[in-house]
Amino acid sequence: MNPWFRKAAALAAAAFLFASCQSGPAPAARLPEADPSPAARTEPLLDELQERTFRYFWDLTNLENGLVPDRWPTPSFSSVAAVGFGLTAYPIGVERGYITRDEARRRVLTTLRFLASAPQGPSSRGVTGYKGFFYHFLDMKTGERFEMVELSTIDTTLLLGGILLCQSYFDAENAEEAEIRALADTLYRRVEWDWAQPHPPLVNHGWKPEVGFLPHDWGGGGYDESMILYVLALGSPTHSIAEEAWTKLTEGFQWAPFYGQEYIPFNALFGYQYSHVWIDFKGIRDAYMRARGIDYFENSRRATYAHRAYAIANPGAWKDYGENIWGLTACDGPADVTLTLHGRSRTFHTYWARGCSATETTDDGTIAPTAAAASIAEWPASGRIPACASSPSNSATSRW
C-alpha cells in the first residue's frame, strides 16, 4: 500500500461528516481520542449531528454483508460510496463512545469479507464488480449489480477511502485486526486503474458490459471530486497509472474570483469535500497550487466562504437565503416542475447537482443542510469570516 496515502487516511477523521469545531493537527496513526462523557461535549448541536449521522450507517446497514442503503426510509439499493462512508464512521463511533472497538471490528470484518469474496466478472448479471471496481449501486441483499448501473471508478474510490482508513485504524496485533488489514490490502491491490484508461493518462468515469467505457474521463475539463481517485491510482502497487495523469488533471483547472474569493471553481460543495474526508491536504502543494500560493484545503475553504456570501447576496431572490441558511450541493429536491410564483417563473428539480461558482450556477432554491454541516472543518475556529470574504451588496429585489 502506498505509504503516503496510508498516513493521509489515518490523518482523516471524516471531518466533513463528523468534525467538531476544534482546530489543530490530527495525530498520524489514530483518530483523536475522545472523552465520550457528557461533560466533554460542549456543542450539543454538533454532538447530535455526529451521533445521528453515525446512527444512519450503524442502524441501517445490512448485517449480513455490510452494505449501506443509498437512502432511507424509502426502499433502496446500496451505494458503494455509502459503504465507504459507513466504514469511515465505525472507527469514529468507537472514538466517540457510541460503540465498542469489538463491535466496530466485527462490522468492518463482515463488510470486507463480503466485498473480497463477492463475484467479479464481465457479465451483466450475477456480479458485484469487475477488474477490482464495484458497480455504483448494488442490491442490498445479494450485493449484485442493481439494474443497468455503471461500474463506477469514483464510487469505488470512495469505498476504498473507508477501507483504507479501517486498515490504518485497526492496528492491533490480533487475528481479526490483522485480517482487516490483509483484506483491505487485497481490495486495494486488485483494482486495475490502468485498465480504466481508454484515453490515457486520465481515468474513465466508468464502464458497462453493454456498451464499454463511458464517454467522459475524470479531470482535464475542470475541478471535481476526483483528486482522491488519482492519489490512489498513482499510488497503486499493482496497477498504477502514469505521473502525467496528475498534470493532465490540473490542466483543466481555472482560477476565478467569485463573491470575494479567488479559487478553482466547481459549482457543488461536495466537490470540495469528498477527497478531503480521507486526505489532509493542508500544506500539500502541487505545481498548480505552488503557483498560486495556497493548497487544496485553502481552496475548499474559499469555496465555502463564497457559497455563504452568495446566499447572503441572494441573486436569485430565494426566500430565507442568508448568513445562516446557505449551502448548495447535490441533493434531492421538491419536484421536476416549472411554476410561476409571485409573478416569477421558477424551475425546480428532484435529484440535482445544485451549486454556484464563477463558471456555473445551478440553484433552484433548495438548500441541503449537509452542505453547510459538511463544511465545518473548513470554517475558522472563531466562526468569523476573513475580510476578503465579504460579499457584494444584496441586489435582490423580491422574494417568494
WORACOR-V668244 format. One record per residue. N is the residue number from 0. RES is the residue in one small letter. D_CENTER is the distance of its C-alpha to the mean C-alpha in Angstrom with 2 decimals. Layout:
# WORACOR-V668244
n,res,d_center
N,RES,D_CENTER
N,RES,D_CENTER
This chain:
# WORACOR-V668244
n,res,d_center
0,m,21.17
1,n,20.39
2,p,21.38
3,w,19.37
4,f,16.03
5,r,17.48
6,k,18.28
7,a,14.95
8,a,13.27
9,a,16.05
10,l,15.62
11,a,12.17
12,a,12.57
13,a,9.06
14,a,10.47
15,f,8.37
16,l,9.20
17,f,12.54
18,a,14.04
19,s,17.62
20,c,19.11
21,q,20.78
22,s,20.68
23,g,21.75
24,p,20.67
25,a,19.20
26,p,21.39
27,a,20.84
28,a,21.45
29,r,20.29
30,l,18.20
31,p,20.58
32,e,23.36
33,a,23.48
34,d,26.64
35,p,25.99
36,s,29.29
37,p,29.52
38,a,31.14
39,a,28.07
40,r,25.97
41,t,26.64
42,e,24.03
43,p,24.63
44,l,22.06
45,l,19.22
46,d,20.73
47,e,20.79
48,l,17.21
49,q,16.10
50,e,18.52
51,r,17.95
52,t,14.21
53,f,15.31
54,r,18.11
55,y,16.12
56,f,14.99
57,w,18.31
58,d,20.64
59,l,19.39
60,t,18.61
61,n,21.43
62,l,23.46
63,e,25.04
64,n,22.10
65,g,18.99
66,l,17.25
67,v,15.11
68,p,15.88
69,d,13.68
70,r,15.65
71,w,18.66
72,p,21.67
73,t,22.43
74,p,22.82
75,s,19.72
76,f,18.66
77,s,15.91
78,s,12.52
79,v,11.87
80,a,8.07
81,a,9.31
82,v,11.65
83,g,9.28
84,f,7.98
85,g,11.74
86,l,12.87
87,t,11.00
88,a,12.71
89,y,16.11
90,p,17.00
91,i,16.03
92,g,18.32
93,v,20.99
94,e,20.83
95,r,21.04
96,g,23.88
97,y,22.58
98,i,23.44
99,t,25.37
100,r,24.34
101,d,26.45
102,e,24.65
103,a,21.21
104,r,22.77
105,r,24.31
106,r,21.17
107,v,19.28
108,l,22.42
109,t,22.71
110,t,19.26
111,l,19.75
112,r,23.32
113,f,22.49
114,l,19.91
115,a,22.40
116,s,25.34
117,a,24.04
118,p,25.95
119,q,24.74
120,g,26.79
121,p,27.51
122,s,28.76
123,s,27.31
124,r,27.86
125,g,27.92
126,v,25.06
127,t,21.46
128,g,20.64
129,y,22.39
130,k,22.57
131,g,20.05
132,f,17.31
133,f,16.57
134,y,16.98
135,h,14.13
136,f,15.96
137,l,18.51
138,d,21.47
139,m,20.90
140,k,24.31
141,t,25.02
142,g,21.66
143,e,23.08
144,r,21.66
145,f,21.39
146,e,23.80
147,m,23.28
148,v,19.53
149,e,18.48
150,l,17.76
151,s,14.19
152,t,13.42
153,i,9.73
154,d,9.20
155,t,11.58
156,t,9.72
157,l,6.68
158,l,9.81
159,l,11.52
160,g,9.25
161,g,10.47
162,i,13.81
163,l,14.48
164,l,13.71
165,c,16.28
166,q,18.56
167,s,18.75
168,y,19.11
169,f,21.78
170,d,24.33
171,a,27.54
172,e,30.52
173,n,30.95
174,a,30.80
175,e,27.77
176,e,25.46
177,a,26.94
178,e,26.10
179,i,22.42
180,r,22.41
181,a,24.44
182,l,22.38
183,a,19.15
184,d,21.19
185,t,22.55
186,l,19.31
187,y,17.99
188,r,21.44
189,r,22.08
190,v,19.30
191,e,21.43
192,w,19.41
193,d,22.79
194,w,23.68
195,a,20.79
196,q,22.42
197,p,24.97
198,h,24.95
199,p,24.54
200,p,23.25
201,l,20.01
202,v,17.98
203,n,18.21
204,h,15.72
205,g,17.44
206,w,20.82
207,k,23.07
208,p,26.35
209,e,28.12
210,v,27.45
211,g,25.86
212,f,23.10
213,l,21.42
214,p,22.71
215,h,19.82
216,d,18.27
217,w,15.13
218,g,16.35
219,g,19.90
220,g,19.64
221,g,17.47
222,y,14.25
223,d,10.93
224,e,7.47
225,s,9.65
226,m,10.77
227,i,9.44
228,l,11.16
229,y,14.25
230,v,14.35
231,l,14.51
232,a,16.89
233,l,19.05
234,g,19.31
235,s,20.18
236,p,23.63
237,t,24.67
238,h,23.23
239,s,22.15
240,i,22.18
241,a,24.26
242,e,23.51
243,e,24.25
244,a,20.86
245,w,19.28
246,t,22.21
247,k,21.87
248,l,18.19
249,t,19.30
250,e,22.45
251,g,20.90
252,f,19.46
253,q,21.50
254,w,22.46
255,a,23.52
256,p,24.50
257,f,23.08
258,y,24.35
259,g,25.54
260,q,22.82
261,e,22.67
262,y,19.42
263,i,17.68
264,p,17.11
265,f,14.31
266,n,14.85
267,a,11.74
268,l,9.99
269,f,6.39
270,g,7.53
271,y,8.49
272,q,5.70
273,y,2.57
274,s,5.82
275,h,7.47
276,v,6.28
277,w,8.63
278,i,10.80
279,d,13.15
280,f,14.18
281,k,17.05
282,g,20.25
283,i,18.94
284,r,20.44
285,d,21.05
286,a,24.02
287,y,22.30
288,m,21.23
289,r,24.52
290,a,26.34
291,r,24.73
292,g,25.05
293,i,21.52
294,d,18.31
295,y,14.72
296,f,14.06
297,e,17.04
298,n,15.91
299,s,12.86
300,r,15.42
301,r,17.80
302,a,15.55
303,t,15.11
304,y,18.90
305,a,19.62
306,h,17.77
307,r,19.86
308,a,22.94
309,y,22.53
310,a,22.63
311,i,25.66
312,a,27.39
313,n,26.54
314,p,27.95
315,g,27.46
316,a,29.53
317,w,27.26
318,k,28.54
319,d,27.28
320,y,24.76
321,g,25.22
322,e,24.29
323,n,23.01
324,i,21.64
325,w,19.02
326,g,15.46
327,l,14.62
328,t,11.50
329,a,11.28
330,c,13.22
331,d,16.58
332,g,19.73
333,p,23.41
334,a,25.02
335,d,25.64
336,v,28.74
337,t,30.62
338,l,32.71
339,t,35.15
340,l,34.59
341,h,37.07
342,g,38.35
343,r,35.04
344,s,33.31
345,r,29.71
346,t,27.43
347,f,24.74
348,h,22.11
349,t,20.49
350,y,16.95
351,w,16.20
352,a,13.76
353,r,15.45
354,g,15.55
355,c,18.12
356,s,18.94
357,a,22.06
358,t,21.69
359,e,20.50
360,t,20.41
361,t,19.58
362,d,20.61
363,d,22.50
364,g,22.70
365,t,19.86
366,i,17.99
367,a,14.88
368,p,15.25
369,t,11.56
370,a,11.33
371,a,13.92
372,a,13.17
373,a,9.67
374,s,11.69
375,i,14.16
376,a,13.52
377,e,14.34
378,w,17.44
379,p,20.78
380,a,22.28
381,s,25.25
382,g,23.36
383,r,25.30
384,i,24.06
385,p,25.97
386,a,28.78
387,c,27.25
388,a,24.68
389,s,27.49
390,s,27.25
391,p,30.12
392,s,32.44
393,n,31.56
394,s,33.25
395,a,32.57
396,t,35.91
397,s,35.15
398,r,32.85
399,w,32.70
